[in-house]
Amino acid sequence: MEVLILVCALSVPASDCRNENAEHVLRAPAMANAAAPATCMREGMLYAAQSGLVGAETYVKVVCRKPLPFREAKRGKEIET
């Protein structure tokens, strides 16, 4: 499971928080234990908290998905939500 973490401003609605308008975009290291969606979300939130990039005026949106094949990732699609 690929874990993408978006840190967005509070002024951005969660439905509009995307990699294009996020203040920070992080990709968590591959986590073998993050196969279940709940585990993936928890691990993503923990990784975001430890990053030091989340402040009082921001929130975290975690995106869990199957990794894209290398060919698609190479085209820049690796951080689309």
N, C-alpha and C positions, 0 to 999 in steps of 0.2 A: 504494500500500500504506500502510495506517495502522499506525503503530508506537506501541504502548501499553507503558509501562514501569512495572512494579510493584516497589517496594522493600519487601520483607517481612522480618520478624524471623526469625532463625535458628530460633526455637522453632516457627515455622509451617511444616509440611511443604509442599513445592513444589506438591503436588496441591491443597492448601487455600489457597494464596496467590491471593487475589482482590482486586478493587478495594475491597471492603467492609472487608477486614482488613489491607490493606497500610498501612505507615507513610507511604508517599508514592506518589502516582500521577502519572505524567508522560505527556504525549502529545508525542512528538517531532514537530518540524516535518515537513511533507510532504517525502518524499524520492523523487524521480523514479527514482533509481538503486537503490531498495530493493524492486524488484518481485520479485526472487528471494528465497525464504525465508532462505537463508543470508546474503545481503546485508542483509536486513531485520534479522535477529538481530544481526549484527555492528554495524550502525549504531546499533541500540537500545542495545547494551552500551556502545558508545563514548559515546553521548549521556548514558547513566546515569553513567558514570565522570566525565564532565566536569561533571555537575550538582553534585557535592559532597555529595549526599544519601546515598551508600552508605557505610556504616561497617563496623567490625569485627563488629558484631552483626547485620548484615543481609545479604541477598543480593538479586539482581536477577532478575526474571522478565520476559522480553520476549514480548509478544503481537503477532503480525503478522497483519493481516487486511485484507480489502477494506473501504474506508470505507463506513459505513452511509449510507443516503439521509438527507437533511436531516430529513425527517419523523420517522424513528426516533430520530435523534440528539437532536432537540428534546425527545423524551419522556424523556430521561435515560439512554438505552441506549448512549450513545457510549462508555462505559468498562466495559461488561460484558465478562467473559472467558469 
